Amino acid sequence: MKTLNLLILGICLVAQAAWGQPKPAQAAYKKAISYLNKGKLEKGFALLDKALQTDSLYREAWYAKGYYAFGGGDYPKALQAFNRLIGLYPGDTTFYRYRALTYMYLEDYPKSETDLRKALSLDATDAGTWNDLGYLYYQWGKPQEAQLQFEQSLKIKPNKTAWYYKALVQYDQNQSDQALTSLDNSLKEDPRYDKALRLKANILTDRKQYGEAVKLYDQLAANGNLAHPDDLLDWGIVYYKMKKYPEALVYFTLPENHRNALLHYYAGLTHYRMKQTPEALQALNKAVQYADTADESYAPLFYDRSVVRFQSGDKKGAVADLLKAAYLMPEVLQRRNMQGDTIDLLASAPLMLKGLYSQKQLNAARAAGYRDRAEALLDTEDGEAEALKAVNQALRMDSLDADSYFLRGRILYLTASYPDALRDYNFGFRLAKGNLTPDNFYLRGLAYFELEQYEPAHEDFSEAIRLNNQESAYYYDRSYAAAALGDYEEALQDINMALGLEKDDFAMLLVRAGFYNEMGRYKDALTDCNQVIRADDANALAYCVRGYAYEKLRQKNEAISDYAKALRLDPQLNDARIALEELSGFGAQGRKGN
């Protein structure tokens, strides 16, 4: 998720005083705010809870709880507070906006969108809410939709925030000319607006207009808006790119006792350019200490430290850093990042370290990097295509890596390429030479099942269970394989085992109800369906499965009612449609129970 460095919702917390609440509640609230403002969160939240125990409708206390929880990154606690506030004050757009931002931080973008649309339905004239919605779409990766919201905000009234975020989206879309125009409009509204000045300085630096960028940092400093250490990093980078290394070093080393990895990294680069190798290594070591060593964006740090380590006489450490860099970002060996952009590195580490490592080592590191990138991409929305590209790169580096074949098999399965998935799983099995995990068997079993090869699917699920008998999914899918083979007694045993591991799982209860229907145990099917409907009366499938049980029990009216309800909830549920037509006298063929 992109960093949100300014809360768009620009509202202040309630005043210290509060009226209309019992005195004990007021006293606890005022003390809580005092503690929270001093950063003593545990005491502050405890006192807020005390105030709310005295008066559960205390608006300001709930608001403070949500506000400070949000600011402290405790989003579940913030969500609890804003849910309560919306329940108490459903017409207040502020609480919908805050809950929307909370959902956005939790990366639940659809719920965030719903809340902002609700706020706009209550008040469509608030430019700030349109800005919130635009920022949500920006985070969501929908730049065109984001721009539409900022334009709507500007129609209501010219405002610096909409122009700034419009520029941010344009900048991300490589539209730097348009971004500069938008920033100039933002600065017309507020010439001291620090966010617009920073972004404009970054764009000018990208365009190598270093002198103009320096002027903007001078202006930020004069306005008192330079925040340590990020602003000093950006200011120093301008001088670094101008090759004014002593000036750059001033800004990189100005903050004291900081934990900013990039400041230490650029200090190391600057020392190296000034031929101060010991100081460079010391700074780079600190950078590694504070960096996220699993983040691929830090690959240049390890690459450059390998150069400095080699020149410091640490050949073994230099090779380790080169391999780490190759793993984090395999493209770094071509002096590129994963987007294909050129990276400015200190020297050619592979050439410098030639003879100290093997090509096999380097290929293995790069293959692992591509494979882990593919794994990460699978966790993103619609990431299968990019994940497939990454794992194919891994296999180009190492064509005999079993893990890469298993991973590609997963990706192909997710894209419904079942024969290709099975081919890769089988190749992975041959390469693994017995070193197999329960998931290897389970995933291959899924591919067999989709290809209607139920016996080998059943065998693979059984082996997965033998290796790990505490995974509900293994029993769940073996129950389907057993049912497909006509063994409903085993299918029932397996779904019961799955339910023992995942109690009250509605999907599993409906599967069991379907098995009961197939076995003629219609009253048992009714029991499971009733349990699901009591908990979720909008579950269309539950009504469909229960309708089948009623039909077989010759309770025609109840069956018709359930099939009709299922169709109202889900008009695409064809089983319910066909059944309803048959019972209504349009008759046709028999049906399955789920």
N, C-alpha and C positions, 0 to 999 in steps of 0.2 A: 504494500500500500504506500502511495506517495505520502511524504511527511506533511502533516498539517501543522504549519508553524504559526498560524493565527486562527483563533476561534472566530469563524465568520459571524456567529451570533453575538453581536456586540452589545450585550446587556449587562448591567451591574447587579451584583447581589443585593438583596434587600438590606435596608438600613439596620443598624444594631438594635434599635428599639422595635418592639412589636406590641400590638394592642389587641385586646379582645381575648387573650388566652389567660388561663390561670397563672397566678404569680409564680408558682414553682416551675411551671413550664417556661415562662418568660426568662426566669433566672438561669435555668439550665441552657436555654437557647443562647443567651447573651454570652455566657461563659464558653459555650461551644464555639461560637464564632471567633472569640478571642483566641482560643487554642488553635483553631483551624488556620487563622490568619498568620499564626506564628509557625505553622508547619507541624504542629503537634496533633497529628491526625487521629491517632488512637484515642486520646483523651477527648478530642473534639467530637468524634463520631459517637463515643460512649455517652456524652452529654446530650447530643441530639436525640439518641435513642431514649434517653431518660425524659426529655421533653415530650417526645411522641408517645411514651407510655402514659404520661399525664394527660395529654391531649392528642388523640390519634388523628385529628383533623387540622393540625397545626400546619397551615400552608407554608409559612416561612421556614419552618424546621425541615419539612420534606424537601423544599426547594434547596435549602443549604446542603442537605444530604446529597441530593443529586448533583448539585453544582460542584461541590468539593470532591465527590467521588469521581465525577467526570474529569475534573482537572488533575486528579491524582492517578488517572488511568485505571480505576477500579470500575470498569464498565458494567459488570453485572449488578453491582450495588447502585450505580447511577440509574440503570434500567429499572430497578425495583422502585426507586424514588419517583421517577418520571411516570411510570405506570400508575402509581398511586395518585399523583397529581392530576393526571389526565382523567382518572376515574372520578376525582373530586371536582375538577374544573374542565369539563370536556369542551368548553368554548374558548379556552385560552391557547392561542397559537404558540406562545413561548414554549410551553411544555412539549408540544408536538415537535417543535424545531429542535429542542434539546434531545428529545428521544431519538429523533432522526439522526442527529450527529452521533449519538451513542451507537445506534445500529450501524452507522457508517464505519465507525472504528472497529466494530465487531465484524465488519465486512459482510453484513447482511444487507446488501444494497436494495433488494426489493422492499423490505420492510421500511428502510429509510425513505425510499421514494414514496411509499404509501403515506407515511406520516407527513411528509412535506406537501404532498398533494392535498391531504386533509387540512393542513394549515392554510393552504391557498384557497381551499373551498370556503374557509371561514373568513379570510381576508386576502383577496387577490391584489390589493393595492400596496402591499408591503414589499418594497424592493429587496429588503434583506432576505426574505424567504425565497425569492427567485434566485438570489445569489447562492443561498444554501443549496438549492436544487441543482444549479449549474455546477457547483463544486462537487456535489455527489456524483453527477454524471462524469465529471473529469476523473474522479477517483475510480469510477466504474469502468473507465476506458471507453467512454462514449463522447468523444470531443465535439461532434456535430450537435448532439443534444445539449451539451454543456453550453455551447455558444448561443443557442436559441434562448436559453434561460437568462444569460447575462444581457442579451439584447432586450428581452422583455423587462428586465430590471431597469435598463437605461431608458426605456420608453416611459416608465413611471416617473423616474427622475434621474438626472445625471448624477453619478456617484463614483467615487474613486475606486471602491471595491470591485464593482462590476467591470470597470475598465481594466483594473489590474489583473483579475482572473481571466478576463478575455485575452489579455496579453500572454498570460501564463500558458493557456491552451494553444495559442498561436505559436509560441516559442517551442512547445513540445512537438508541434506539427512542422517544425523547421520553416516557419513563416516569420523570419526575424524582422523584415521590413514592417509587416503589419503589426507585429508585437510592439515595435518601437512607437508606432503611431498611437496604439492603444495606451501605452505607458505615458506618452506625452499628454494624452487626454486625461489620464488619471492624475498626473501631476498638475494639470490646470485646476483640478478640483482642490488639490492640496499639495503645494510645492514641497512640503516637508515629509510627504508620505514615504516612510522608510522602505516599505516593501517594494514599492514601484522604483525607488532609487536603486535598491539592490539588484533587482532583476534587470534594470536598464544597464547597470554596470556590468553584469554578467554577459549580457548580449554584446555590449561594446567590446568586452574582452575577447569573446569568441570571434568578433570581426577584426581583431587586432588593432582596435582603436584605443590603445592603452592610455594615451594621454587623457582622452575624454573620460575613460573609466576612473582614472585616478582623481579627476575633478569631482566625480560623484561621491567617491569615498571621502574625499576632503569635506564635501558638503554634509555627508552623514555624520562625520566626526564633529563638525561645527554645530550640527543640530543636537548632538548628544545622543545619537541613535545607533552608535556602533556597539554591538553586543559581542562580548568575548565568548568563545574564541572564533566562531564561524566567520564573522566579518573580517577579522584580522587575517584569517586564512585566505579569503578571497582577495583582500587588498594585497597581501604578500604575493599571491599568485600572479597578479598583474606585473609586479616588479620582477618576479622570477621569469616570466615570459619575455620581459624586456631585457633580460640578462643583466639586470641590476641586482646582483646577488647580495651585496652587503645590505642594501635597502630591504630586499625581500626577507633576509634573515632577521631583521629588526622585528618585523610583524610576526614571523613564525615563532619567535622565541619570547615575545613580549608577555603572553599570559603565563602565570606561574602556577605550578602544581595542577595542571590540567590533564585530562584523560582523552584528549582528542587525537585519535590515531593519525588523521590526515595532517594535522599541524606538525606532529613529530615526523611524519613521512616527508613532507616538503622541507622541513628543516634539514633532514638527512640528505635529500637531493641537493639542497643549496650548499651544505658543507662539502659535499663531493665535488660540486662544480667549482668550489673555491679551493679544491685540492686539500681538504681537511678530512682525510680518510678516517682517522679514529673517531672524530666527532660525528662524522656521517654514520658510522656503524652504531655508535651509541644512540643516536636519534632514531635510526631505523629499528633498533632493538626495542625501544620504547613504543614505537608505532605498532610493532607486532604484538607487544604486550597488551595494548588497548584495542586492537583490531578484532573484528569478528572473523576468525580464521577459517570459517566455513563460507564466507561471503566471497563470491567470485570477483567482485569489484576490487578486492584487495590482491588479486594476482600480480599486478605490477609492483606492489610493495615487496613481495617475496622475490620476484624476478630481479628487481634492483638490489635487494639485499644480497642476492647471490653474487652479483658483480662486486659489491663492496667487500663481502666476506672473502671472495677469492683474492682480491688485492690486499686483504689483511692477513693472508696466509692460511685461512680456514677453508681448505679445499673440500673437506667432507661436508661441512655446513653449507658451502656454496652449492654443491650438488643437491643436497636435501631441499634447499630453497627453490632451485630450478624445477625439481620434480613437483614440489608443492604448487608452484605457479602454473605448471603445465596441467596439473589436475584441476585447479580452480578455474582456469580459463584456457582450454587447449589452444585457442587461437593466438595466445600471447607469444608463442614461438614465431609467429609470422608478424609480430609487432602490431597485432590488431586486437580489438576487443570483439565480443560476440556479435556486435552490430556491424562489424566490418570496418570500423573507424580506426585510423592509424593512432598508435600509442607512442608517446615520447618516452623512450626508455634510456637508461644510462649508457648501455653498450650491448653488444651481442653476447649474451651469456652462453648460449650453446657453443659459439666459436671459442670463447674464452676458456670454457671448461672442456673442450674437446679432448677425448681420451680418458676423462675421469668418470664417464658414465657410458652405458651402452644404449643403442637405439631401442633395444627391447625394453629397457627400463622406462625410457621416455614415452614409448608407445603405450605401455601399460598404464602409466600415469594419465596420459591423455584419454585413453579408453575409459578409465574409471571416472574421469571428469565428465565426459560426454554421457556416460551411463547415469551418473547421479543427477546430471542436469535433466535428463529425460524423466527420471523419477519425480523430480520437483515439478516439471511441466505437467505431468499427469494429474497433479493436485490442483491445477488451474482450470478455469472454465474453458472448455473446448480446446484443451491443450494437446490433444492426441496427435494432431498433424505435426506440431513442432517437436513433440516427444519422439515421434517416429524418425524425424530427421536426425535428432541427436543420437538416438541409439544406433542408427545406421552408420553414423560417424564413428561411434565406439567400435562397431564391428569392422570398419575399415582399418582401425588401429590394431585390433586384435580379433581376428576371425575365429579364434578357438576359445573365446570366453563364454562359458556356459551361462553366467549371470546375464550377459547381454541378450542371449537367445531367449532366456526365460522372460526378460523384460519386454523384448519385442513381441513375444507371444502374447503377453498381457495387453499390449497396445493394439495388436491386431484383433484380439478377442473383443476389446471394447469398441472397435470399429466394425464388428460383425464379419471380419475376414476369418471365419472359423477354420477352414482347411489350412490356410497359411499359419494361423496361430498354432494349430496342432503340429504342423511340420516343425516349427521353431521349438515347441516344447519337446518334441521327440529328439531333436538334435541336441538340445540342452541336456536331456537325460543321458545321451551317449557321452557327451563331453564331461559331465559332472562325475562320472565313474563312481556312482554309489553315494556321493556326498550330496544327498538330497534332503530337502526340507518338507514338512507337511504341506506347505503352500504350493510347492512344485507339483505334488500329486493332485492337490485340490484344483488348482487352476487348469491343469491338463484335463481333469475330470469334467470341468465346466465346458471345455471345448468339445470333448467327446459327446457330452449331453446335447449340445446345440446341433451337433451333426447326427443326432438320433442314434448314436452308438452307445446304447444304454448299459450294456454289460461292462465294457472297459471303463465307462464313466463310474459305474458302481464300484468297480475294483479300485480305481484311483481314490474315490472318496473314502473307501474302507481303509486304504493304506494311510491316508491323511489322518483318519481317526485313530488308527493304531499308534501313530507317532505323536498325536496330540488329541486326547479325548476330552478337552475342555473348550473346544471351539464350536459354538452353536451352528455356525454357517456350514460346517462339514456335515453335521447331522441333517440340517435343513435340506441341503441339496441332495444328500443320499436318499432322503425320503422321497424326493421326486423321481430319482432313478429307480428306486424300488417300485414305486407306483407305476412307472412306465413299463416295468417288467411284469406288472400284474400282481405284485406281492404287497397287498395293502396292509397286511398284518405287520410286516417289517417297516413299511412306510409310517404306520401309526407309532410304532416303537421309536423310530428315529425322530419324528416330529415331537414326541413327548420328551425325548432327551434334549432336543433343542430348546423346548419350552422350559425345561428344568434349568437350563443355563441362562435363558432370557425370559424371565417370568413376565406374563401378561403382554407379550408381544402380539399386537393385534393381527399383523400379517400372518404370523405362524398359527394363531388361533383359527383364522379363516382357512388356512391350508388344511388344518386338522378337521375342520368342519366339512371341507370338501372330501377328505378321505372318508369321514363317517358317512357322508352321502353315498359314496361309491360302495361302501360296505353294507348299506341298508340300515345304518344306525342313525335314523333321521332325528330321533329325539336328542341324541348326543350332539348332533349337528346344530339343532336349535339352541341348545345350552351355550355352545361356543359363540354362535352368532348373537345371541341375546347379550352375552358379556361384552362383546365388541360394541354393539349398538348402545348399550347403557353408557359406555365411556365415550363413544363417538357416534352421535345419531346422524351424522352426515356421511357415513361410510357407505357408499353406493354398493360396493361389492358384498358387504355384509347382508344387505337386504336381498340381493340377488341370490346368494347362497342359501339364505333362510327361506326365500321364496321357493326354491327347489325342494327343500325339506318339507315345507308345508304342502306343496303339490303332491309329493309322494305319500304324505300322510292323509291325502284326500281332503285337505282343508283349503278348498279352492278359493274362497273369498280372501283368506289371509294371503295365499300365494299371489293372487292378482294384485292385492294392495302392496305387497312387498316389491313385486316386479315394477309396478308403476312408480313407487317411491324411488327405486334404484334408477329408473330412467329420468325422473325429475332431477335427481342429483348428478347423474352422468348420462347425458343423451347419447353418448357414443358407446354405451354398454350394450353391445349387440346381443349377448346371451339373454339379457333381460327383455329386450325388444322381441326376440323370436319367441321366447316363452310366453310373453303376454299375448302375442298374436295367436299362439296355439290355444291358450286357455280361453281366449275370447271367441274361439270358433273358426279361426283361420287355419287351424291344425297343420302340423307338418311332422318333423322327426323328433326323436328324443334328444335329450341334452345331457351334458355333464354337470356336475354340481358346482364347479368353480372354473 
